[in-house]
Amino acid sequence: MKVHNQDNLTVTGTNIDEVKKRNANSGMSYNEAKEFLARTTGGHGTSVYSDTDVEQVRMKNKKA
């Protein structure tokens, strides 16, 4: 049987430390997942996540 410190419990009895531990081990956050998908799929409206040098692409396109 585990004994919980009362300071780490919410009013409803949720163990705050346990929630933080589980969140840390739960994988990507929503925003991290959005960024990953934007970087790996080339989705529309994802330029904020792009590391493409726009000027370099323009110069390359002019030469072609």
CHARMM-style PDB file with segment names, atoms N, HN, CA, C and O in Angstrom:
ATOM      1  N   MET     1       0.834  -1.183   0.000  1.00  0.00      PROA
ATOM      2  CA  MET     1       0.000   0.000   0.000  1.00  0.00      PROA
ATOM      3  C   MET     1       0.878   1.244   0.000  1.00  0.00      PROA
ATOM      4  O   MET     1       1.801   1.368   0.805  1.00  0.00      PROA
ATOM      5  N   LYS     2       0.573   2.180  -0.929  1.00  0.00      PROA
ATOM      6  HN  LYS     2      -0.176   2.080  -1.583  1.00  0.00      PROA
ATOM      7  CA  LYS     2       1.335   3.417  -1.009  1.00  0.00      PROA
ATOM      8  C   LYS     2       0.741   4.467  -0.084  1.00  0.00      PROA
ATOM      9  O   LYS     2      -0.477   4.595   0.042  1.00  0.00      PROA
ATOM     10  N   VAL     3       1.622   5.205   0.552  1.00  0.00      PROA
ATOM     11  HN  VAL     3       2.611   5.101   0.450  1.00  0.00      PROA
ATOM     12  CA  VAL     3       1.178   6.315   1.397  1.00  0.00      PROA
ATOM     13  C   VAL     3       1.502   7.594   0.649  1.00  0.00      PROA
ATOM     14  O   VAL     3       2.652   7.813   0.271  1.00  0.00      PROA
ATOM     15  N   HSD     4       0.501   8.446   0.428  1.00  0.00      PROA
ATOM     16  HN  HSD     4      -0.434   8.267   0.736  1.00  0.00      PROA
ATOM     17  CA  HSD     4       0.682   9.684  -0.316  1.00  0.00      PROA
ATOM     18  C   HSD     4       0.815  10.865   0.631  1.00  0.00      PROA
ATOM     19  O   HSD     4       0.119  10.948   1.642  1.00  0.00      PROA
ATOM     20  N   ASN     5       1.707  11.766   0.295  1.00  0.00      PROA
ATOM     21  HN  ASN     5       2.273  11.698  -0.526  1.00  0.00      PROA
ATOM     22  CA  ASN     5       1.858  13.016   1.030  1.00  0.00      PROA
ATOM     23  C   ASN     5       0.664  13.906   0.683  1.00  0.00      PROA
ATOM     24  O   ASN     5       0.389  14.120  -0.498  1.00  0.00      PROA
ATOM     25  N   GLN     6      -0.035  14.417   1.658  1.00  0.00      PROA
ATOM     26  HN  GLN     6       0.188  14.243   2.618  1.00  0.00      PROA
ATOM     27  CA  GLN     6      -1.225  15.244   1.435  1.00  0.00      PROA
ATOM     28  C   GLN     6      -0.915  16.497   0.615  1.00  0.00      PROA
ATOM     29  O   GLN     6      -1.798  17.007  -0.074  1.00  0.00      PROA
ATOM     30  N   ASP     7       0.324  17.005   0.673  1.00  0.00      PROA
ATOM     31  HN  ASP     7       1.042  16.591   1.233  1.00  0.00      PROA
ATOM     32  CA  ASP     7       0.689  18.204  -0.068  1.00  0.00      PROA
ATOM     33  C   ASP     7       0.670  17.973  -1.572  1.00  0.00      PROA
ATOM     34  O   ASP     7       0.553  18.932  -2.334  1.00  0.00      PROA
ATOM     35  N   ASN     8       0.779  16.732  -2.015  1.00  0.00      PROA
ATOM     36  HN  ASN     8       0.874  15.953  -1.395  1.00  0.00      PROA
ATOM     37  CA  ASN     8       0.835  16.421  -3.439  1.00  0.00      PROA
ATOM     38  C   ASN     8      -0.505  16.004  -4.011  1.00  0.00      PROA
ATOM     39  O   ASN     8      -0.571  15.527  -5.143  1.00  0.00      PROA
ATOM     40  N   LEU     9      -1.572  16.174  -3.248  1.00  0.00      PROA
ATOM     41  HN  LEU     9      -1.518  16.561  -2.327  1.00  0.00      PROA
ATOM     42  CA  LEU     9      -2.900  15.788  -3.707  1.00  0.00      PROA
ATOM     43  C   LEU     9      -3.767  17.022  -3.949  1.00  0.00      PROA
ATOM     44  O   LEU     9      -3.697  18.006  -3.212  1.00  0.00      PROA
ATOM     45  N   THR    10      -4.593  16.946  -5.007  1.00  0.00      PROA
ATOM     46  HN  THR    10      -4.650  16.147  -5.606  1.00  0.00      PROA
ATOM     47  CA  THR    10      -5.561  18.016  -5.232  1.00  0.00      PROA
ATOM     48  C   THR    10      -6.732  17.804  -4.288  1.00  0.00      PROA
ATOM     49  O   THR    10      -6.773  16.822  -3.547  1.00  0.00      PROA
ATOM     50  N   VAL    11      -7.667  18.714  -4.316  1.00  0.00      PROA
ATOM     51  HN  VAL    11      -7.633  19.512  -4.917  1.00  0.00      PROA
ATOM     52  CA  VAL    11      -8.854  18.623  -3.462  1.00  0.00      PROA
ATOM     53  C   VAL    11      -9.630  17.342  -3.746  1.00  0.00      PROA
ATOM     54  O   VAL    11     -10.235  16.758  -2.846  1.00  0.00      PROA
ATOM     55  N   THR    12      -9.609  16.909  -5.007  1.00  0.00      PROA
ATOM     56  HN  THR    12      -9.118  17.382  -5.738  1.00  0.00      PROA
ATOM     57  CA  THR    12     -10.346  15.697  -5.383  1.00  0.00      PROA
ATOM     58  C   THR    12      -9.551  14.423  -5.162  1.00  0.00      PROA
ATOM     59  O   THR    12     -10.059  13.330  -5.412  1.00  0.00      PROA
ATOM     60  N   GLY    13      -8.306  14.544  -4.696  1.00  0.00      PROA
ATOM     61  HN  GLY    13      -7.893  15.432  -4.493  1.00  0.00      PROA
ATOM     62  CA  GLY    13      -7.508  13.372  -4.389  1.00  0.00      PROA
ATOM     63  C   GLY    13      -6.538  12.947  -5.479  1.00  0.00      PROA
ATOM     64  O   GLY    13      -5.918  11.889  -5.373  1.00  0.00      PROA
ATOM     65  N   THR    14      -6.396  13.756  -6.527  1.00  0.00      PROA
ATOM     66  HN  THR    14      -6.900  14.616  -6.613  1.00  0.00      PROA
ATOM     67  CA  THR    14      -5.461  13.431  -7.609  1.00  0.00      PROA
ATOM     68  C   THR    14      -4.032  13.659  -7.145  1.00  0.00      PROA
ATOM     69  O   THR    14      -3.718  14.706  -6.581  1.00  0.00      PROA
ATOM     70  N   ASN    15      -3.174  12.688  -7.381  1.00  0.00      PROA
ATOM     71  HN  ASN    15      -3.429  11.837  -7.839  1.00  0.00      PROA
ATOM     72  CA  ASN    15      -1.773  12.796  -7.012  1.00  0.00      PROA
ATOM     73  C   ASN    15      -1.043  13.596  -8.093  1.00  0.00      PROA
ATOM     74  O   ASN    15      -0.815  13.088  -9.191  1.00  0.00      PROA
ATOM     75  N   ILE    16      -0.682  14.829  -7.790  1.00  0.00      PROA
ATOM     76  HN  ILE    16      -0.868  15.241  -6.899  1.00  0.00      PROA
ATOM     77  CA  ILE    16      -0.067  15.741  -8.751  1.00  0.00      PROA
ATOM     78  C   ILE    16       1.255  15.186  -9.277  1.00  0.00      PROA
ATOM     79  O   ILE    16       1.513  15.250 -10.479  1.00  0.00      PROA
ATOM     80  N   ASP    17       2.077  14.654  -8.411  1.00  0.00      PROA
ATOM     81  HN  ASP    17       1.867  14.603  -7.435  1.00  0.00      PROA
ATOM     82  CA  ASP    17       3.371  14.117  -8.843  1.00  0.00      PROA
ATOM     83  C   ASP    17       3.202  12.954  -9.808  1.00  0.00      PROA
ATOM     84  O   ASP    17       3.962  12.831 -10.768  1.00  0.00      PROA
ATOM     85  N   GLU    18       2.221  12.106  -9.565  1.00  0.00      PROA
ATOM     86  HN  GLU    18       1.604  12.206  -8.785  1.00  0.00      PROA
ATOM     87  CA  GLU    18       1.969  10.965 -10.449  1.00  0.00      PROA
ATOM     88  C   GLU    18       1.500  11.441 -11.826  1.00  0.00      PROA
ATOM     89  O   GLU    18       1.909  10.886 -12.845  1.00  0.00      PROA
ATOM     90  N   VAL    19       0.657  12.453 -11.858  1.00  0.00      PROA
ATOM     91  HN  VAL    19       0.325  12.904 -11.030  1.00  0.00      PROA
ATOM     92  CA  VAL    19       0.184  13.003 -13.130  1.00  0.00      PROA
ATOM     93  C   VAL    19       1.356  13.597 -13.914  1.00  0.00      PROA
ATOM     94  O   VAL    19       1.468  13.376 -15.120  1.00  0.00      PROA
ATOM     95  N   LYS    20       2.220  14.340 -13.245  1.00  0.00      PROA
ATOM     96  HN  LYS    20       2.129  14.519 -12.265  1.00  0.00      PROA
ATOM     97  CA  LYS    20       3.386  14.931 -13.911  1.00  0.00      PROA
ATOM     98  C   LYS    20       4.309  13.846 -14.455  1.00  0.00      PROA
ATOM     99  O   LYS    20       4.841  13.978 -15.557  1.00  0.00      PROA
ATOM    100  N   LYS    21       4.499  12.782 -13.694  1.00  0.00      PROA
ATOM    101  HN  LYS    21       4.067  12.675 -12.799  1.00  0.00      PROA
ATOM    102  CA  LYS    21       5.356  11.681 -14.128  1.00  0.00      PROA
ATOM    103  C   LYS    21       4.776  11.009 -15.363  1.00  0.00      PROA
ATOM    104  O   LYS    21       5.500  10.727 -16.318  1.00  0.00      PROA
ATOM    105  N   ARG    22       3.489  10.757 -15.348  1.00  0.00      PROA
ATOM    106  HN  ARG    22       2.901  10.987 -14.572  1.00  0.00      PROA
ATOM    107  CA  ARG    22       2.851  10.108 -16.502  1.00  0.00      PROA
ATOM    108  C   ARG    22       2.864  11.011 -17.729  1.00  0.00      PROA
ATOM    109  O   ARG    22       3.063  10.531 -18.845  1.00  0.00      PROA
ATOM    110  N   ASN    23       2.656  12.309 -17.539  1.00  0.00      PROA
ATOM    111  HN  ASN    23       2.494  12.699 -16.632  1.00  0.00      PROA
ATOM    112  CA  ASN    23       2.696  13.247 -18.665  1.00  0.00      PROA
ATOM    113  C   ASN    23       4.086  13.275 -19.292  1.00  0.00      PROA
ATOM    114  O   ASN    23       4.212  13.322 -20.516  1.00  0.00      PROA
ATOM    115  N   ALA    24       5.120  13.247 -18.472  1.00  0.00      PROA
ATOM    116  HN  ALA    24       5.017  13.209 -17.478  1.00  0.00      PROA
ATOM    117  CA  ALA    24       6.491  13.292 -18.977  1.00  0.00      PROA
ATOM    118  C   ALA    24       6.816  12.059 -19.810  1.00  0.00      PROA
ATOM    119  O   ALA    24       7.663  12.122 -20.701  1.00  0.00      PROA
ATOM    120  N   ASN    25       6.157  10.947 -19.532  1.00  0.00      PROA
ATOM    121  HN  ASN    25       5.469  10.897 -18.808  1.00  0.00      PROA
ATOM    122  CA  ASN    25       6.421   9.697 -20.244  1.00  0.00      PROA
ATOM    123  C   ASN    25       5.372   9.368 -21.302  1.00  0.00      PROA
ATOM    124  O   ASN    25       5.325   8.241 -21.795  1.00  0.00      PROA
ATOM    125  N   SER    26       4.534  10.334 -21.655  1.00  0.00      PROA
ATOM    126  HN  SER    26       4.572  11.250 -21.254  1.00  0.00      PROA
ATOM    127  CA  SER    26       3.407  10.027 -22.534  1.00  0.00      PROA
ATOM    128  C   SER    26       3.684  10.250 -24.012  1.00  0.00      PROA
ATOM    129  O   SER    26       2.812   9.970 -24.835  1.00  0.00      PROA
ATOM    130  N   GLY    27       4.849  10.736 -24.379  1.00  0.00      PROA
ATOM    131  HN  GLY    27       5.557  10.963 -23.711  1.00  0.00      PROA
ATOM    132  CA  GLY    27       5.146  10.961 -25.794  1.00  0.00      PROA
ATOM    133  C   GLY    27       5.032  12.428 -26.148  1.00  0.00      PROA
ATOM    134  O   GLY    27       5.145  13.303 -25.289  1.00  0.00      PROA
ATOM    135  N   MET    28       4.804  12.685 -27.435  1.00  0.00      PROA
ATOM    136  HN  MET    28       4.712  11.974 -28.132  1.00  0.00      PROA
ATOM    137  CA  MET    28       4.752  14.060 -27.926  1.00  0.00      PROA
ATOM    138  C   MET    28       3.501  14.785 -27.460  1.00  0.00      PROA
ATOM    139  O   MET    28       2.435  14.193 -27.292  1.00  0.00      PROA
ATOM    140  N   SER    29       3.668  16.094 -27.256  1.00  0.00      PROA
ATOM    141  HN  SER    29       4.534  16.575 -27.392  1.00  0.00      PROA
ATOM    142  CA  SER    29       2.502  16.925 -26.968  1.00  0.00      PROA
ATOM    143  C   SER    29       1.761  17.176 -28.280  1.00  0.00      PROA
ATOM    144  O   SER    29       2.256  16.827 -29.352  1.00  0.00      PROA
ATOM    145  N   TYR    30       0.590  17.772 -28.197  1.00  0.00      PROA
ATOM    146  HN  TYR    30       0.188  18.055 -27.326  1.00  0.00      PROA
ATOM    147  CA  TYR    30      -0.201  18.095 -29.386  1.00  0.00      PROA
ATOM    148  C   TYR    30       0.612  18.980 -30.332  1.00  0.00      PROA
ATOM    149  O   TYR    30       0.671  18.712 -31.532  1.00  0.00      PROA
ATOM    150  N   ASN    31       1.239  20.031 -29.799  1.00  0.00      PROA
ATOM    151  HN  ASN    31       1.192  20.249 -28.824  1.00  0.00      PROA
ATOM    152  CA  ASN    31       2.007  20.946 -30.643  1.00  0.00      PROA
ATOM    153  C   ASN    31       3.259  20.281 -31.210  1.00  0.00      PROA
ATOM    154  O   ASN    31       3.646  20.561 -32.344  1.00  0.00      PROA
ATOM    155  N   GLU    32       3.892  19.410 -30.440  1.00  0.00      PROA
ATOM    156  HN  GLU    32       3.577  19.182 -29.518  1.00  0.00      PROA
ATOM    157  CA  GLU    32       5.052  18.679 -30.957  1.00  0.00      PROA
ATOM    158  C   GLU    32       4.635  17.755 -32.099  1.00  0.00      PROA
ATOM    159  O   GLU    32       5.356  17.623 -33.088  1.00  0.00      PROA
ATOM    160  N   ALA    33       3.490  17.127 -31.964  1.00  0.00      PROA
ATOM    161  HN  ALA    33       2.905  17.235 -31.160  1.00  0.00      PROA
ATOM    162  CA  ALA    33       2.993  16.244 -33.022  1.00  0.00      PROA
ATOM    163  C   ALA    33       2.660  17.048 -34.276  1.00  0.00      PROA
ATOM    164  O   ALA    33       2.960  16.613 -35.387  1.00  0.00      PROA
ATOM    165  N   LYS    34       2.039  18.222 -34.104  1.00  0.00      PROA
ATOM    166  HN  LYS    34       1.795  18.575 -33.201  1.00  0.00      PROA
ATOM    167  CA  LYS    34       1.738  19.083 -35.248  1.00  0.00      PROA
ATOM    168  C   LYS    34       3.012  19.488 -35.973  1.00  0.00      PROA
ATOM    169  O   LYS    34       3.078  19.444 -37.202  1.00  0.00      PROA
ATOM    170  N   GLU    35       4.016  19.881 -35.213  1.00  0.00      PROA
ATOM    171  HN  GLU    35       3.963  19.917 -34.215  1.00  0.00      PROA
ATOM    172  CA  GLU    35       5.277  20.293 -35.820  1.00  0.00      PROA
ATOM    173  C   GLU    35       5.940  19.127 -36.555  1.00  0.00      PROA
ATOM    174  O   GLU    35       6.446  19.299 -37.664  1.00  0.00      PROA
ATOM    175  N   PHE    36       5.938  17.959 -35.950  1.00  0.00      PROA
ATOM    176  HN  PHE    36       5.527  17.819 -35.049  1.00  0.00      PROA
ATOM    177  CA  PHE    36       6.525  16.773 -36.583  1.00  0.00      PROA
ATOM    178  C   PHE    36       5.827  16.474 -37.906  1.00  0.00      PROA
ATOM    179  O   PHE    36       6.489  16.231 -38.916  1.00  0.00      PROA
ATOM    180  N   LEU    37       4.508  16.490 -37.907  1.00  0.00      PROA
ATOM    181  HN  LEU    37       3.971  16.688 -37.088  1.00  0.00      PROA
ATOM    182  CA  LEU    37       3.762  16.210 -39.136  1.00  0.00      PROA
ATOM    183  C   LEU    37       4.043  17.261 -40.199  1.00  0.00      PROA
ATOM    184  O   LEU    37       4.179  16.937 -41.379  1.00  0.00      PROA
ATOM    185  N   ALA    38       4.129  18.519 -39.783  1.00  0.00      PROA
ATOM    186  HN  ALA    38       4.018  18.782 -38.824  1.00  0.00      PROA
ATOM    187  CA  ALA    38       4.406  19.590 -40.737  1.00  0.00      PROA
ATOM    188  C   ALA    38       5.785  19.416 -41.363  1.00  0.00      PROA
ATOM    189  O   ALA    38       5.953  19.616 -42.566  1.00  0.00      PROA
ATOM    190  N   ARG    39       6.765  19.046 -40.556  1.00  0.00      PROA
ATOM    191  HN  ARG    39       6.629  18.884 -39.579  1.00  0.00      PROA
ATOM    192  CA  ARG    39       8.128  18.890 -41.065  1.00  0.00      PROA
ATOM    193  C   ARG    39       8.285  17.650 -41.953  1.00  0.00      PROA
ATOM    194  O   ARG    39       9.113  17.643 -42.863  1.00  0.00      PROA
ATOM    195  N   THR    40       7.515  16.628 -41.698  1.00  0.00      PROA
ATOM    196  HN  THR    40       6.842  16.634 -40.958  1.00  0.00      PROA
ATOM    197  CA  THR    40       7.728  15.368 -42.411  1.00  0.00      PROA
ATOM    198  C   THR    40       6.754  15.102 -43.546  1.00  0.00      PROA
ATOM    199  O   THR    40       6.998  14.203 -44.351  1.00  0.00      PROA
ATOM    200  N   THR    41       5.659  15.849 -43.643  1.00  0.00      PROA
ATOM    201  HN  THR    41       5.461  16.579 -42.990  1.00  0.00      PROA
ATOM    202  CA  THR    41       4.681  15.570 -44.690  1.00  0.00      PROA
ATOM    203  C   THR    41       4.522  16.705 -45.687  1.00  0.00      PROA
ATOM    204  O   THR    41       3.884  16.523 -46.724  1.00  0.00      PROA
ATOM    205  N   GLY    42       5.087  17.871 -45.399  1.00  0.00      PROA
ATOM    206  HN  GLY    42       5.605  18.019 -44.557  1.00  0.00      PROA
ATOM    207  CA  GLY    42       4.953  19.002 -46.324  1.00  0.00      PROA
ATOM    208  C   GLY    42       3.530  19.483 -46.435  1.00  0.00      PROA
ATOM    209  O   GLY    42       3.086  19.844 -47.525  1.00  0.00      PROA
ATOM    210  N   GLY    43       2.807  19.499 -45.340  1.00  0.00      PROA
ATOM    211  HN  GLY    43       3.168  19.206 -44.455  1.00  0.00      PROA
ATOM    212  CA  GLY    43       1.409  19.906 -45.331  1.00  0.00      PROA
ATOM    213  C   GLY    43       1.201  21.361 -45.708  1.00  0.00      PROA
ATOM    214  O   GLY    43       2.152  22.143 -45.725  1.00  0.00      PROA
ATOM    215  N   HSD    44      -0.032  21.727 -46.010  1.00  0.00      PROA
ATOM    216  HN  HSD    44      -0.805  21.091 -45.996  1.00  0.00      PROA
ATOM    217  CA  HSD    44      -0.386  23.093 -46.385  1.00  0.00      PROA
ATOM    218  C   HSD    44      -0.437  23.990 -45.163  1.00  0.00      PROA
ATOM    219  O   HSD    44      -0.909  23.575 -44.105  1.00  0.00      PROA
ATOM    220  N   GLY    45       0.051  25.227 -45.304  1.00  0.00      PROA
ATOM    221  HN  GLY    45       0.434  25.564 -46.163  1.00  0.00      PROA
ATOM    222  CA  GLY    45       0.006  26.186 -44.206  1.00  0.00      PROA
ATOM    223  C   GLY    45       0.971  25.861 -43.083  1.00  0.00      PROA
ATOM    224  O   GLY    45       0.726  26.221 -41.932  1.00  0.00      PROA
ATOM    225  N   THR    46       2.065  25.183 -43.403  1.00  0.00      PROA
ATOM    226  HN  THR    46       2.264  24.890 -44.338  1.00  0.00      PROA
ATOM    227  CA  THR    46       3.001  24.773 -42.358  1.00  0.00      PROA
ATOM    228  C   THR    46       4.328  25.515 -42.445  1.00  0.00      PROA
ATOM    229  O   THR    46       5.332  25.061 -41.897  1.00  0.00      PROA
ATOM    230  N   SER    47       4.336  26.653 -43.132  1.00  0.00      PROA
ATOM    231  HN  SER    47       3.520  27.022 -43.578  1.00  0.00      PROA
ATOM    232  CA  SER    47       5.593  27.377 -43.344  1.00  0.00      PROA
ATOM    233  C   SER    47       6.247  27.815 -42.033  1.00  0.00      PROA
ATOM    234  O   SER    47       7.464  27.985 -41.976  1.00  0.00      PROA
ATOM    235  N   VAL    48       5.455  27.995 -40.992  1.00  0.00      PROA
ATOM    236  HN  VAL    48       4.465  27.857 -41.038  1.00  0.00      PROA
ATOM    237  CA  VAL    48       6.021  28.397 -39.701  1.00  0.00      PROA
ATOM    238  C   VAL    48       6.988  27.338 -39.176  1.00  0.00      PROA
ATOM    239  O   VAL    48       7.882  27.655 -38.391  1.00  0.00      PROA
ATOM    240  N   TYR    49       6.821  26.094 -39.597  1.00  0.00      PROA
ATOM    241  HN  TYR    49       6.095  25.836 -40.235  1.00  0.00      PROA
ATOM    242  CA  TYR    49       7.683  25.007 -39.132  1.00  0.00      PROA
ATOM    243  C   TYR    49       8.821  24.708 -40.106  1.00  0.00      PROA
ATOM    244  O   TYR    49       9.673  23.864 -39.827  1.00  0.00      PROA
ATOM    245  N   SER    50       8.836  25.388 -41.231  1.00  0.00      PROA
ATOM    246  HN  SER    50       8.144  26.073 -41.457  1.00  0.00      PROA
ATOM    247  CA  SER    50       9.797  25.076 -42.280  1.00  0.00      PROA
ATOM    248  C   SER    50      11.175  25.645 -41.982  1.00  0.00      PROA
ATOM    249  O   SER    50      11.300  26.734 -41.422  1.00  0.00      PROA
ATOM    250  N   ASP    51      12.200  24.906 -42.358  1.00  0.00      PROA
ATOM    251  HN  ASP    51      12.098  24.021 -42.813  1.00  0.00      PROA
ATOM    252  CA  ASP    51      13.559  25.419 -42.250  1.00  0.00      PROA
ATOM    253  C   ASP    51      14.141  25.664 -43.644  1.00  0.00      PROA
ATOM    254  O   ASP    51      15.357  25.763 -43.806  1.00  0.00      PROA
ATOM    255  N   THR    52      13.260  25.762 -44.651  1.00  0.00      PROA
ATOM    256  HN  THR    52      12.272  25.681 -44.519  1.00  0.00      PROA
ATOM    257  CA  THR    52      13.669  26.012 -46.026  1.00  0.00      PROA
ATOM    258  C   THR    52      14.066  27.472 -46.192  1.00  0.00      PROA
ATOM    259  O   THR    52      13.377  28.366 -45.702  1.00  0.00      PROA
ATOM    260  N   ASP    53      15.169  27.711 -46.878  1.00  0.00      PROA
ATOM    261  HN  ASP    53      15.729  26.984 -47.277  1.00  0.00      PROA
ATOM    262  CA  ASP    53      15.610  29.064 -47.202  1.00  0.00      PROA
ATOM    263  C   ASP    53      14.881  29.488 -48.470  1.00  0.00      PROA
ATOM    264  O   ASP    53      15.220  29.037 -49.564  1.00  0.00      PROA
ATOM    265  N   VAL    54      13.883  30.351 -48.328  1.00  0.00      PROA
ATOM    266  HN  VAL    54      13.608  30.717 -47.440  1.00  0.00      PROA
ATOM    267  CA  VAL    54      13.018  30.744 -49.433  1.00  0.00      PROA
ATOM    268  C   VAL    54      13.825  31.407 -50.544  1.00  0.00      PROA
ATOM    269  O   VAL    54      13.604  31.127 -51.722  1.00  0.00      PROA
ATOM    270  N   GLU    55      14.752  32.277 -50.181  1.00  0.00      PROA
ATOM    271  HN  GLU    55      14.931  32.505 -49.224  1.00  0.00      PROA
ATOM    272  CA  GLU    55      15.565  32.958 -51.185  1.00  0.00      PROA
ATOM    273  C   GLU    55      16.408  31.979 -51.991  1.00  0.00      PROA
ATOM    274  O   GLU    55      16.581  32.153 -53.198  1.00  0.00      PROA
ATOM    275  N   GLN    56      16.926  30.966 -51.340  1.00  0.00      PROA
ATOM    276  HN  GLN    56      16.785  30.825 -50.360  1.00  0.00      PROA
ATOM    277  CA  GLN    56      17.719  29.949 -52.032  1.00  0.00      PROA
ATOM    278  C   GLN    56      16.853  29.200 -53.057  1.00  0.00      PROA
ATOM    279  O   GLN    56      17.313  28.914 -54.162  1.00  0.00      PROA
ATOM    280  N   VAL    57      15.632  28.892 -52.700  1.00  0.00      PROA
ATOM    281  HN  VAL    57      15.259  29.125 -51.802  1.00  0.00      PROA
ATOM    282  CA  VAL    57      14.718  28.205 -53.619  1.00  0.00      PROA
ATOM    283  C   VAL    57      14.387  29.111 -54.796  1.00  0.00      PROA
ATOM    284  O   VAL    57      14.340  28.650 -55.936  1.00  0.00      PROA
ATOM    285  N   ARG    58      14.157  30.393 -54.534  1.00  0.00      PROA
ATOM    286  HN  ARG    58      14.195  30.767 -53.608  1.00  0.00      PROA
ATOM    287  CA  ARG    58      13.849  31.328 -55.624  1.00  0.00      PROA
ATOM    288  C   ARG    58      15.010  31.416 -56.607  1.00  0.00      PROA
ATOM    289  O   ARG    58      14.801  31.411 -57.820  1.00  0.00      PROA
ATOM    290  N   MET    59      16.230  31.496 -56.088  1.00  0.00      PROA
ATOM    291  HN  MET    59      16.399  31.499 -55.102  1.00  0.00      PROA
ATOM    292  CA  MET    59      17.400  31.580 -56.946  1.00  0.00      PROA
ATOM    293  C   MET    59      17.537  30.296 -57.780  1.00  0.00      PROA
ATOM    294  O   MET    59      17.848  30.356 -58.969  1.00  0.00      PROA
ATOM    295  N   LYS    60      17.310  29.172 -57.170  1.00  0.00      PROA
ATOM    296  HN  LYS    60      17.058  29.123 -56.204  1.00  0.00      PROA
ATOM    297  CA  LYS    60      17.407  27.889 -57.869  1.00  0.00      PROA
ATOM    298  C   LYS    60      16.353  27.810 -58.972  1.00  0.00      PROA
ATOM    299  O   LYS    60      16.640  27.322 -60.065  1.00  0.00      PROA
ATOM    300  N   ASN    61      15.139  28.284 -58.698  1.00  0.00      PROA
ATOM    301  HN  ASN    61      14.906  28.680 -57.810  1.00  0.00      PROA
ATOM    302  CA  ASN    61      14.069  28.258 -59.679  1.00  0.00      PROA
ATOM    303  C   ASN    61      14.351  29.203 -60.844  1.00  0.00      PROA
ATOM    304  O   ASN    61      13.983  28.903 -61.980  1.00  0.00      PROA
ATOM    305  N   LYS    62      14.994  30.334 -60.581  1.00  0.00      PROA
ATOM    306  HN  LYS    62      15.293  30.577 -59.659  1.00  0.00      PROA
ATOM    307  CA  LYS    62      15.348  31.273 -61.655  1.00  0.00      PROA
ATOM    308  C   LYS    62      16.358  30.666 -62.606  1.00  0.00      PROA
ATOM    309  O   LYS    62      16.306  30.913 -63.811  1.00  0.00      PROA
ATOM    310  N   LYS    63      17.275  29.877 -62.080  1.00  0.00      PROA
ATOM    311  HN  LYS    63      17.317  29.676 -61.101  1.00  0.00      PROA
ATOM    312  CA  LYS    63      18.319  29.253 -62.888  1.00  0.00      PROA
ATOM    313  C   LYS    63      17.772  28.135 -63.760  1.00  0.00      PROA
ATOM    314  O   LYS    63      18.334  27.836 -64.814  1.00  0.00      PROA
ATOM    315  N   ALA    64      16.686  27.520 -63.331  1.00  0.00      PROA
ATOM    316  HN  ALA    64      16.230  27.762 -62.475  1.00  0.00      PROA
ATOM    317  CA  ALA    64      16.117  26.365 -64.061  1.00  0.00      PROA
ATOM    318  C   ALA    64      15.353  26.752 -65.288  1.00  0.00      PROA
ATOM    319  OT1 ALA    64      14.828  25.885 -65.987  1.00  0.00      PROA
TER     320      ALA     64
END
